[in-house]
């Protein structure tokens, strides 16, 4: 079995078996830039389970070493503290490379917009250079944010977006758009084997409780008994994809041939308004919290829903875990995190 066919049209449940067989036949190596982050660390875990040698590269600006506690005990795991903005001069060769290296939380990527843009652009060039040296397949973690504030729904990969180039979110939105162009041009110029995943809102256990995204904000506020803050009138919508579904989609995209190197939406097409999300969380958490409203931030998208027809056609992939079930797991994780924080620091006990 070669690396081109090892994941061909496999359901995610069968992907691990195929990966283990491939790893047993020949030691595979994967480099995950941004591997200490929410998604990156789960990718590290999956590939270690499959028997791969895994190198995690992260500057820890938003990634967390606590995400890598289990992985660090595995002799096939290597951590490298490095910023992808700088050239990557590692001598190792890799079979697969994931570029997950960029903050995805609006408060965090807006806190240093120049660095965010550099991470997207310079990081793309530097990781593509490693892919070219290694003759590796490389996946760019792009984002639904490249669609901006869309005027069509659901968003297909052919939609070219409605993005403000000079707004507070443009450092991330335009940085990711530029990275997609860099990946495309690298393939056209050098024949690099690329994959582009347009990731829609992802949540689940392992999220940084302080990352500032809507799911973590609402859960934290409900657990704290604080008002749940909705920006705008709450009619704006998002589509939330559970962590395990997202990781299945990314791995399947990396290992499936026949994608024609086109960007592919990876997300859950079930759409919820912010009011619906808040009320669902309030039903699941016993709390005195109530919903309050505040002004909508500039350029905040009014609607976000993926068309995943291309993922179904090329990957045979679709999400399995709905928001109701996924929130139960995520809330349980947040309760555990809150409890551990209180035990380690009694001053913050609630």
Secondary structure, 3 states (H helix, E strand, C coil): CCCCCCCCCCCHHHHHHHHHHHHHHCCCEEEEECCCCHHHHHHHHHHHHCCCEEEEEECCCCCCHHHHCCHHHCCCEEEEECCCCCCCCCCCCCCEEEECCCCCCHHHHHHCHHHHHHHHHHHHHHHHHHHHHHCCEEEEEEEHHHHECCCCCCECCCCCCECCCCCCCHHHHHHHHHHHHHHHHHHHHHCCCEEEEEECCEECCCCCCCCCCHHHHHHHHHHHCCCEEEECCCCCEECCEEHHHHHHHHHHHHHCCCCCCCCEEECCCCCEEHHHHHHHHHHHCCCCCCEEEECCCCCCCCCCCECCHHHHHHHCCCCCCCHHHHHHHHHHHHHHHHHHHHHHCHHHCC
